Amino acid sequence: MFKCITVKNFRCFEEIPIDNIERVNLIGGINNVGKTALLEAIFLLKSLNA
């Protein structure tokens, strides 16, 4: 399980640190702000560490 991640130069993100990742997290926001891009980045990171 990740404790924190930093997404750099991925889709709409130049750099976004995410701290305090817990077992259950909610990701919400208006349209076109990067919710799906964030989930894709986490999925890619998880698949690289498998």
PDBQT receptor file of N, H, CA, C and O in Angstrom, charges set to zero:
ATOM      1  N   MET A   1       0.856  -1.181   0.000  1.00  0.00    +0.000 N 
ATOM      2  CA  MET A   1       0.000   0.000   0.000  1.00  0.00    +0.000 C 
ATOM      3  C   MET A   1       0.899   1.240   0.000  1.00  0.00    +0.000 C 
ATOM      4  O   MET A   1       1.939   1.271   0.658  1.00  0.00    +0.000 OA
ATOM      5  N   PHE A   2       0.483   2.238  -0.737  1.00  0.00    +0.000 N 
ATOM      6  H   PHE A   2      -0.362   2.213  -1.271  1.00  0.00    +0.000 HD
ATOM      7  CA  PHE A   2       1.239   3.487  -0.807  1.00  0.00    +0.000 C 
ATOM      8  C   PHE A   2       0.882   4.389   0.367  1.00  0.00    +0.000 C 
ATOM      9  O   PHE A   2      -0.275   4.438   0.784  1.00  0.00    +0.000 OA
ATOM     10  N   LYS A   3       1.862   5.095   0.898  1.00  0.00    +0.000 N 
ATOM     11  H   LYS A   3       2.802   5.055   0.560  1.00  0.00    +0.000 HD
ATOM     12  CA  LYS A   3       1.625   6.106   1.940  1.00  0.00    +0.000 C 
ATOM     13  C   LYS A   3       1.459   7.482   1.309  1.00  0.00    +0.000 C 
ATOM     14  O   LYS A   3       0.670   8.302   1.778  1.00  0.00    +0.000 OA
ATOM     15  N   CYS A   4       2.218   7.727   0.233  1.00  0.00    +0.000 N 
ATOM     16  H   CYS A   4       2.860   7.061  -0.148  1.00  0.00    +0.000 HD
ATOM     17  CA  CYS A   4       2.119   8.983  -0.505  1.00  0.00    +0.000 C 
ATOM     18  C   CYS A   4       2.670   8.750  -1.913  1.00  0.00    +0.000 C 
ATOM     19  O   CYS A   4       3.445   7.821  -2.145  1.00  0.00    +0.000 OA
ATOM     20  N   ILE A   5       2.262   9.598  -2.834  1.00  0.00    +0.000 N 
ATOM     21  H   ILE A   5       1.633  10.352  -2.646  1.00  0.00    +0.000 HD
ATOM     22  CA  ILE A   5       2.791   9.546  -4.199  1.00  0.00    +0.000 C 
ATOM     23  C   ILE A   5       2.935  10.970  -4.719  1.00  0.00    +0.000 C 
ATOM     24  O   ILE A   5       2.292  11.895  -4.222  1.00  0.00    +0.000 OA
ATOM     25  N   THR A   6       3.776  11.129  -5.710  1.00  0.00    +0.000 N 
ATOM     26  H   THR A   6       4.299  10.377  -6.113  1.00  0.00    +0.000 HD
ATOM     27  CA  THR A   6       3.882  12.388  -6.438  1.00  0.00    +0.000 C 
ATOM     28  C   THR A   6       3.794  12.062  -7.919  1.00  0.00    +0.000 C 
ATOM     29  O   THR A   6       4.588  11.279  -8.441  1.00  0.00    +0.000 OA
ATOM     30  N   VAL A   7       2.833  12.661  -8.585  1.00  0.00    +0.000 N 
ATOM     31  H   VAL A   7       2.188  13.297  -8.160  1.00  0.00    +0.000 HD
ATOM     32  CA  VAL A   7       2.646  12.455 -10.020  1.00  0.00    +0.000 C 
ATOM     33  C   VAL A   7       3.305  13.630 -10.734  1.00  0.00    +0.000 C 
ATOM     34  O   VAL A   7       2.977  14.787 -10.471  1.00  0.00    +0.000 OA
ATOM     35  N   LYS A   8       4.236  13.328 -11.639  1.00  0.00    +0.000 N 
ATOM     36  H   LYS A   8       4.503  12.388 -11.853  1.00  0.00    +0.000 HD
ATOM     37  CA  LYS A   8       4.950  14.378 -12.374  1.00  0.00    +0.000 C 
ATOM     38  C   LYS A   8       4.830  14.138 -13.872  1.00  0.00    +0.000 C 
ATOM     39  O   LYS A   8       5.018  13.021 -14.355  1.00  0.00    +0.000 OA
ATOM     40  N   ASN A   9       4.515  15.197 -14.591  1.00  0.00    +0.000 N 
ATOM     41  H   ASN A   9       4.361  16.104 -14.198  1.00  0.00    +0.000 HD
ATOM     42  CA  ASN A   9       4.474  15.169 -16.062  1.00  0.00    +0.000 C 
ATOM     43  C   ASN A   9       3.642  14.014 -16.604  1.00  0.00    +0.000 C 
ATOM     44  O   ASN A   9       4.087  13.277 -17.484  1.00  0.00    +0.000 OA
ATOM     45  N   PHE A  10       2.445  13.863 -16.080  1.00  0.00    +0.000 N 
ATOM     46  H   PHE A  10       2.084  14.462 -15.365  1.00  0.00    +0.000 HD
ATOM     47  CA  PHE A  10       1.526  12.828 -16.552  1.00  0.00    +0.000 C 
ATOM     48  C   PHE A  10       0.204  13.481 -16.893  1.00  0.00    +0.000 C 
ATOM     49  O   PHE A  10      -0.451  14.070 -16.032  1.00  0.00    +0.000 OA
ATOM     50  N   ARG A  11      -0.182  13.376 -18.143  1.00  0.00    +0.000 N 
ATOM     51  H   ARG A  11       0.350  12.898 -18.842  1.00  0.00    +0.000 HD
ATOM     52  CA  ARG A  11      -1.426  13.950 -18.660  1.00  0.00    +0.000 C 
ATOM     53  C   ARG A  11      -1.562  15.419 -18.252  1.00  0.00    +0.000 C 
ATOM     54  O   ARG A  11      -0.765  16.248 -18.693  1.00  0.00    +0.000 OA
ATOM     55  N   CYS A  12      -2.547  15.760 -17.426  1.00  0.00    +0.000 N 
ATOM     56  H   CYS A  12      -3.194  15.087 -17.068  1.00  0.00    +0.000 HD
ATOM     57  CA  CYS A  12      -2.795  17.168 -17.092  1.00  0.00    +0.000 C 
ATOM     58  C   CYS A  12      -1.960  17.658 -15.909  1.00  0.00    +0.000 C 
ATOM     59  O   CYS A  12      -2.053  18.828 -15.539  1.00  0.00    +0.000 OA
ATOM     60  N   PHE A  13      -1.152  16.794 -15.312  1.00  0.00    +0.000 N 
ATOM     61  H   PHE A  13      -1.076  15.843 -15.612  1.00  0.00    +0.000 HD
ATOM     62  CA  PHE A  13      -0.402  17.167 -14.107  1.00  0.00    +0.000 C 
ATOM     63  C   PHE A  13       1.042  17.514 -14.435  1.00  0.00    +0.000 C 
ATOM     64  O   PHE A  13       1.745  16.733 -15.077  1.00  0.00    +0.000 OA
ATOM     65  N   GLU A  14       1.485  18.691 -13.991  1.00  0.00    +0.000 N 
ATOM     66  H   GLU A  14       0.914  19.325 -13.469  1.00  0.00    +0.000 HD
ATOM     67  CA  GLU A  14       2.912  18.997 -14.029  1.00  0.00    +0.000 C 
ATOM     68  C   GLU A  14       3.569  18.319 -12.838  1.00  0.00    +0.000 C 
ATOM     69  O   GLU A  14       4.555  17.597 -12.986  1.00  0.00    +0.000 OA
ATOM     70  N   GLU A  15       3.015  18.557 -11.657  1.00  0.00    +0.000 N 
ATOM     71  H   GLU A  15       2.214  19.143 -11.536  1.00  0.00    +0.000 HD
ATOM     72  CA  GLU A  15       3.478  17.891 -10.439  1.00  0.00    +0.000 C 
ATOM     73  C   GLU A  15       2.387  18.013  -9.383  1.00  0.00    +0.000 C 
ATOM     74  O   GLU A  15       1.906  19.111  -9.103  1.00  0.00    +0.000 OA
ATOM     75  N   ILE A  16       2.003  16.892  -8.804  1.00  0.00    +0.000 N 
ATOM     76  H   ILE A  16       2.393  16.000  -9.032  1.00  0.00    +0.000 HD
ATOM     77  CA  ILE A  16       0.989  16.902  -7.758  1.00  0.00    +0.000 C 
ATOM     78  C   ILE A  16       1.365  15.881  -6.685  1.00  0.00    +0.000 C 
ATOM     79  O   ILE A  16       1.321  14.675  -6.930  1.00  0.00    +0.000 OA
ATOM     80  N   PRO A  17       1.737  16.364  -5.494  1.00  0.00    +0.000 N 
ATOM     81  CA  PRO A  17       2.017  15.437  -4.392  1.00  0.00    +0.000 C 
ATOM     82  C   PRO A  17       0.714  15.072  -3.675  1.00  0.00    +0.000 C 
ATOM     83  O   PRO A  17      -0.147  15.924  -3.459  1.00  0.00    +0.000 OA
ATOM     84  N   ILE A  18       0.587  13.813  -3.316  1.00  0.00    +0.000 N 
ATOM     85  H   ILE A  18       1.287  13.121  -3.492  1.00  0.00    +0.000 HD
ATOM     86  CA  ILE A  18      -0.583  13.350  -2.576  1.00  0.00    +0.000 C 
ATOM     87  C   ILE A  18      -0.076  12.621  -1.345  1.00  0.00    +0.000 C 
ATOM     88  O   ILE A  18       0.550  11.566  -1.448  1.00  0.00    +0.000 OA
ATOM     89  N   ASP A  19      -0.349  13.187  -0.186  1.00  0.00    +0.000 N 
ATOM     90  H   ASP A  19      -0.858  14.044  -0.102  1.00  0.00    +0.000 HD
ATOM     91  CA  ASP A  19       0.112  12.634   1.085  1.00  0.00    +0.000 C 
ATOM     92  C   ASP A  19      -1.047  12.003   1.840  1.00  0.00    +0.000 C 
ATOM     93  O   ASP A  19      -2.211  12.185   1.482  1.00  0.00    +0.000 OA
ATOM     94  N   ASN A  20      -0.717  11.271   2.873  1.00  0.00    +0.000 N 
ATOM     95  H   ASN A  20       0.228  11.124   3.163  1.00  0.00    +0.000 HD
ATOM     96  CA  ASN A  20      -1.709  10.678   3.783  1.00  0.00    +0.000 C 
ATOM     97  C   ASN A  20      -2.704   9.781   3.063  1.00  0.00    +0.000 C 
ATOM     98  O   ASN A  20      -3.910   9.879   3.287  1.00  0.00    +0.000 OA
ATOM     99  N   ILE A  21      -2.205   8.918   2.207  1.00  0.00    +0.000 N 
ATOM    100  H   ILE A  21      -1.225   8.839   2.025  1.00  0.00    +0.000 HD
ATOM    101  CA  ILE A  21      -3.081   7.967   1.522  1.00  0.00    +0.000 C 
ATOM    102  C   ILE A  21      -3.481   6.888   2.519  1.00  0.00    +0.000 C 
ATOM    103  O   ILE A  21      -2.629   6.263   3.151  1.00  0.00    +0.000 OA
ATOM    104  N   GLU A  22      -4.761   6.683   2.648  1.00  0.00    +0.000 N 
ATOM    105  H   GLU A  22      -5.453   7.190   2.135  1.00  0.00    +0.000 HD
ATOM    106  CA  GLU A  22      -5.303   5.678   3.566  1.00  0.00    +0.000 C 
ATOM    107  C   GLU A  22      -5.812   4.483   2.773  1.00  0.00    +0.000 C 
ATOM    108  O   GLU A  22      -5.703   4.450   1.547  1.00  0.00    +0.000 OA
ATOM    109  N   ARG A  23      -6.359   3.520   3.465  1.00  0.00    +0.000 N 
ATOM    110  H   ARG A  23      -6.448   3.546   4.461  1.00  0.00    +0.000 HD
ATOM    111  CA  ARG A  23      -6.883   2.321   2.801  1.00  0.00    +0.000 C 
ATOM    112  C   ARG A  23      -8.076   2.655   1.906  1.00  0.00    +0.000 C 
ATOM    113  O   ARG A  23      -8.238   2.046   0.848  1.00  0.00    +0.000 OA
ATOM    114  N   VAL A  24      -8.905   3.604   2.309  1.00  0.00    +0.000 N 
ATOM    115  H   VAL A  24      -8.773   4.099   3.168  1.00  0.00    +0.000 HD
ATOM    116  CA  VAL A  24     -10.053   4.045   1.519  1.00  0.00    +0.000 C 
ATOM    117  C   VAL A  24      -9.924   5.547   1.306  1.00  0.00    +0.000 C 
ATOM    118  O   VAL A  24      -9.760   6.301   2.266  1.00  0.00    +0.000 OA
ATOM    119  N   ASN A  25      -9.997   5.983   0.053  1.00  0.00    +0.000 N 
ATOM    120  H   ASN A  25     -10.130   5.370  -0.726  1.00  0.00    +0.000 HD
ATOM    121  CA  ASN A  25      -9.904   7.400  -0.298  1.00  0.00    +0.000 C 
ATOM    122  C   ASN A  25     -10.994   7.734  -1.306  1.00  0.00    +0.000 C 
ATOM    123  O   ASN A  25     -11.354   6.906  -2.143  1.00  0.00    +0.000 OA
ATOM    124  N   LEU A  26     -11.507   8.935  -1.220  1.00  0.00    +0.000 N 
ATOM    125  H   LEU A  26     -11.215   9.607  -0.540  1.00  0.00    +0.000 HD
ATOM    126  CA  LEU A  26     -12.499   9.418  -2.179  1.00  0.00    +0.000 C 
ATOM    127  C   LEU A  26     -11.838  10.462  -3.065  1.00  0.00    +0.000 C 
ATOM    128  O   LEU A  26     -11.101  11.323  -2.584  1.00  0.00    +0.000 OA
ATOM    129  N   ILE A  27     -12.105  10.380  -4.345  1.00  0.00    +0.000 N 
ATOM    130  H   ILE A  27     -12.704   9.681  -4.736  1.00  0.00    +0.000 HD
ATOM    131  CA  ILE A  27     -11.585  11.353  -5.299  1.00  0.00    +0.000 C 
ATOM    132  C   ILE A  27     -12.783  12.009  -5.956  1.00  0.00    +0.000 C 
ATOM    133  O   ILE A  27     -13.563  11.343  -6.637  1.00  0.00    +0.000 OA
ATOM    134  N   GLY A  28     -12.934  13.299  -5.758  1.00  0.00    +0.000 N 
ATOM    135  H   GLY A  28     -12.300  13.840  -5.204  1.00  0.00    +0.000 HD
ATOM    136  CA  GLY A  28     -14.074  14.013  -6.306  1.00  0.00    +0.000 C 
ATOM    137  C   GLY A  28     -13.654  15.342  -6.888  1.00  0.00    +0.000 C 
ATOM    138  O   GLY A  28     -12.587  15.863  -6.564  1.00  0.00    +0.000 OA
ATOM    139  N   GLY A  29     -14.487  15.887  -7.740  1.00  0.00    +0.000 N 
ATOM    140  H   GLY A  29     -15.354  15.464  -8.003  1.00  0.00    +0.000 HD
ATOM    141  CA  GLY A  29     -14.217  17.188  -8.327  1.00  0.00    +0.000 C 
ATOM    142  C   GLY A  29     -15.092  17.409  -9.541  1.00  0.00    +0.000 C 
ATOM    143  O   GLY A  29     -15.802  16.512  -9.997  1.00  0.00    +0.000 OA
ATOM    144  N   ILE A  30     -15.022  18.622 -10.051  1.00  0.00    +0.000 N 
ATOM    145  H   ILE A  30     -14.445  19.350  -9.681  1.00  0.00    +0.000 HD
ATOM    146  CA  ILE A  30     -15.794  18.964 -11.241  1.00  0.00    +0.000 C 
ATOM    147  C   ILE A  30     -15.193  18.263 -12.463  1.00  0.00    +0.000 C 
ATOM    148  O   ILE A  30     -14.131  17.648 -12.375  1.00  0.00    +0.000 OA
ATOM    149  N   ASN A  31     -15.871  18.361 -13.584  1.00  0.00    +0.000 N 
ATOM    150  H   ASN A  31     -16.734  18.861 -13.656  1.00  0.00    +0.000 HD
ATOM    151  CA  ASN A  31     -15.395  17.734 -14.818  1.00  0.00    +0.000 C 
ATOM    152  C   ASN A  31     -14.067  18.328 -15.273  1.00  0.00    +0.000 C 
ATOM    153  O   ASN A  31     -13.801  19.516 -15.089  1.00  0.00    +0.000 OA
ATOM    154  N   ASN A  32     -13.236  17.468 -15.874  1.00  0.00    +0.000 N 
ATOM    155  H   ASN A  32     -13.452  16.503 -16.024  1.00  0.00    +0.000 HD
ATOM    156  CA  ASN A  32     -12.007  17.895 -16.543  1.00  0.00    +0.000 C 
ATOM    157  C   ASN A  32     -10.955  18.481 -15.601  1.00  0.00    +0.000 C 
ATOM    158  O   ASN A  32     -10.283  19.451 -15.950  1.00  0.00    +0.000 OA
ATOM    159  N   VAL A  33     -10.810  17.894 -14.406  1.00  0.00    +0.000 N 
ATOM    160  H   VAL A  33     -11.356  17.105 -14.123  1.00  0.00    +0.000 HD
ATOM    161  CA  VAL A  33      -9.769  18.356 -13.484  1.00  0.00    +0.000 C 
ATOM    162  C   VAL A  33      -8.696  17.305 -13.234  1.00  0.00    +0.000 C 
ATOM    163  O   VAL A  33      -7.698  17.590 -12.572  1.00  0.00    +0.000 OA
ATOM    164  N   GLY A  34      -8.888  16.076 -13.763  1.00  0.00    +0.000 N 
ATOM    165  H   GLY A  34      -9.698  15.845 -14.301  1.00  0.00    +0.000 HD
ATOM    166  CA  GLY A  34      -7.839  15.071 -13.657  1.00  0.00    +0.000 C 
ATOM    167  C   GLY A  34      -8.131  13.884 -12.760  1.00  0.00    +0.000 C 
ATOM    168  O   GLY A  34      -7.209  13.154 -12.396  1.00  0.00    +0.000 OA
ATOM    169  N   LYS A  35      -9.380  13.672 -12.394  1.00  0.00    +0.000 N 
ATOM    170  H   LYS A  35     -10.128  14.265 -12.689  1.00  0.00    +0.000 HD
ATOM    171  CA  LYS A  35      -9.714  12.530 -11.523  1.00  0.00    +0.000 C 
ATOM    172  C   LYS A  35      -9.329  11.208 -12.182  1.00  0.00    +0.000 C 
ATOM    173  O   LYS A  35      -8.682  10.368 -11.556  1.00  0.00    +0.000 OA
ATOM    174  N   THR A  36      -9.717  11.021 -13.425  1.00  0.00    +0.000 N 
ATOM    175  H   THR A  36     -10.242  11.703 -13.934  1.00  0.00    +0.000 HD
ATOM    176  CA  THR A  36      -9.393   9.783 -14.135  1.00  0.00    +0.000 C 
ATOM    177  C   THR A  36      -7.897   9.680 -14.386  1.00  0.00    +0.000 C 
ATOM    178  O   THR A  36      -7.334   8.591 -14.281  1.00  0.00    +0.000 OA
ATOM    179  N   ALA A  37      -7.248  10.774 -14.712  1.00  0.00    +0.000 N 
ATOM    180  H   ALA A  37      -7.706  11.659 -14.797  1.00  0.00    +0.000 HD
ATOM    181  CA  ALA A  37      -5.798  10.767 -14.926  1.00  0.00    +0.000 C 
ATOM    182  C   ALA A  37      -5.075  10.346 -13.650  1.00  0.00    +0.000 C 
ATOM    183  O   ALA A  37      -4.092   9.607 -13.711  1.00  0.00    +0.000 OA
ATOM    184  N   LEU A  38      -5.547  10.806 -12.507  1.00  0.00    +0.000 N 
ATOM    185  H   LEU A  38      -6.345  11.407 -12.457  1.00  0.00    +0.000 HD
ATOM    186  CA  LEU A  38      -4.942  10.412 -11.234  1.00  0.00    +0.000 C 
ATOM    187  C   LEU A  38      -5.107   8.914 -11.005  1.00  0.00    +0.000 C 
ATOM    188  O   LEU A  38      -4.155   8.241 -10.608  1.00  0.00    +0.000 OA
ATOM    189  N   LEU A  39      -6.290   8.391 -11.248  1.00  0.00    +0.000 N 
ATOM    190  H   LEU A  39      -7.063   8.937 -11.570  1.00  0.00    +0.000 HD
ATOM    191  CA  LEU A  39      -6.517   6.953 -11.084  1.00  0.00    +0.000 C 
ATOM    192  C   LEU A  39      -5.660   6.139 -12.054  1.00  0.00    +0.000 C 
ATOM    193  O   LEU A  39      -5.153   5.079 -11.687  1.00  0.00    +0.000 OA
ATOM    194  N   GLU A  40      -5.494   6.622 -13.281  1.00  0.00    +0.000 N 
ATOM    195  H   GLU A  40      -5.906   7.483 -13.579  1.00  0.00    +0.000 HD
ATOM    196  CA  GLU A  40      -4.639   5.932 -14.246  1.00  0.00    +0.000 C 
ATOM    197  C   GLU A  40      -3.181   5.943 -13.794  1.00  0.00    +0.000 C 
ATOM    198  O   GLU A  40      -2.479   4.944 -13.950  1.00  0.00    +0.000 OA
ATOM    199  N   ALA A  41      -2.724   7.052 -13.240  1.00  0.00    +0.000 N 
ATOM    200  H   ALA A  41      -3.294   7.863 -13.113  1.00  0.00    +0.000 HD
ATOM    201  CA  ALA A  41      -1.350   7.130 -12.734  1.00  0.00    +0.000 C 
ATOM    202  C   ALA A  41      -1.141   6.139 -11.595  1.00  0.00    +0.000 C 
ATOM    203  O   ALA A  41      -0.113   5.464 -11.540  1.00  0.00    +0.000 OA
ATOM    204  N   ILE A  42      -2.100   6.047 -10.693  1.00  0.00    +0.000 N 
ATOM    205  H   ILE A  42      -2.936   6.595 -10.737  1.00  0.00    +0.000 HD
ATOM    206  CA  ILE A  42      -1.998   5.094  -9.580  1.00  0.00    +0.000 C 
ATOM    207  C   ILE A  42      -2.004   3.662 -10.112  1.00  0.00    +0.000 C 
ATOM    208  O   ILE A  42      -1.230   2.826  -9.645  1.00  0.00    +0.000 OA
ATOM    209  N   PHE A  43      -2.869   3.374 -11.082  1.00  0.00    +0.000 N 
ATOM    210  H   PHE A  43      -3.497   4.053 -11.461  1.00  0.00    +0.000 HD
ATOM    211  CA  PHE A  43      -2.925   2.037 -11.676  1.00  0.00    +0.000 C 
ATOM    212  C   PHE A  43      -1.590   1.677 -12.329  1.00  0.00    +0.000 C 
ATOM    213  O   PHE A  43      -1.096   0.563 -12.151  1.00  0.00    +0.000 OA
ATOM    214  N   LEU A  44      -1.001   2.613 -13.085  1.00  0.00    +0.000 N 
ATOM    215  H   LEU A  44      -1.402   3.518 -13.229  1.00  0.00    +0.000 HD
ATOM    216  CA  LEU A  44       0.282   2.351 -13.730  1.00  0.00    +0.000 C 
ATOM    217  C   LEU A  44       1.380   2.121 -12.706  1.00  0.00    +0.000 C 
ATOM    218  O   LEU A  44       2.202   1.220 -12.869  1.00  0.00    +0.000 OA
ATOM    219  N   LEU A  45       1.403   2.920 -11.661  1.00  0.00    +0.000 N 
ATOM    220  H   LEU A  45       0.735   3.652 -11.528  1.00  0.00    +0.000 HD
ATOM    221  CA  LEU A  45       2.399   2.752 -10.609  1.00  0.00    +0.000 C 
ATOM    222  C   LEU A  45       2.246   1.398  -9.936  1.00  0.00    +0.000 C 
ATOM    223  O   LEU A  45       3.232   0.708  -9.678  1.00  0.00    +0.000 OA
ATOM    224  N   LYS A  46       1.014   1.026  -9.655  1.00  0.00    +0.000 N 
ATOM    225  H   LYS A  46       0.213   1.586  -9.864  1.00  0.00    +0.000 HD
ATOM    226  CA  LYS A  46       0.741  -0.266  -9.019  1.00  0.00    +0.000 C 
ATOM    227  C   LYS A  46       1.178  -1.416  -9.922  1.00  0.00    +0.000 C 
ATOM    228  O   LYS A  46       1.740  -2.397  -9.436  1.00  0.00    +0.000 OA
ATOM    229  N   SER A  47       0.930  -1.313 -11.231  1.00  0.00    +0.000 N 
ATOM    230  H   SER A  47       0.473  -0.516 -11.626  1.00  0.00    +0.000 HD
ATOM    231  CA  SER A  47       1.308  -2.394 -12.145  1.00  0.00    +0.000 C 
ATOM    232  C   SER A  47       2.827  -2.495 -12.302  1.00  0.00    +0.000 C 
ATOM    233  O   SER A  47       3.344  -3.584 -12.549  1.00  0.00    +0.000 OA
ATOM    234  N   LEU A  48       3.545  -1.384 -12.163  1.00  0.00    +0.000 N 
ATOM    235  H   LEU A  48       3.125  -0.499 -11.963  1.00  0.00    +0.000 HD
ATOM    236  CA  LEU A  48       5.006  -1.423 -12.225  1.00  0.00    +0.000 C 
ATOM    237  C   LEU A  48       5.603  -2.077 -10.988  1.00  0.00    +0.000 C 
ATOM    238  O   LEU A  48       6.661  -2.701 -11.065  1.00  0.00    +0.000 OA
ATOM    239  N   ASN A  49       4.932  -1.938  -9.847  1.00  0.00    +0.000 N 
ATOM    240  H   ASN A  49       4.072  -1.431  -9.785  1.00  0.00    +0.000 HD
ATOM    241  CA  ASN A  49       5.424  -2.488  -8.586  1.00  0.00    +0.000 C 
ATOM    242  C   ASN A  49       4.911  -3.892  -8.308  1.00  0.00    +0.000 C 
ATOM    243  O   ASN A  49       5.195  -4.447  -7.247  1.00  0.00    +0.000 OA
ATOM    244  N   ALA A  50       4.172  -4.474  -9.223  1.00  0.00    +0.000 N 
ATOM    245  H   ALA A  50       3.941  -4.024 -10.086  1.00  0.00    +0.000 HD
ATOM    246  CA  ALA A  50       3.582  -5.804  -8.985  1.00  0.00    +0.000 C 
ATOM    247  C   ALA A  50       4.618  -6.896  -9.008  1.00  0.00    +0.000 C 
ATOM    248  O   ALA A  50       4.285  -8.067  -8.825  1.00  0.00    +0.000 OA
TER     249      ALA A  50
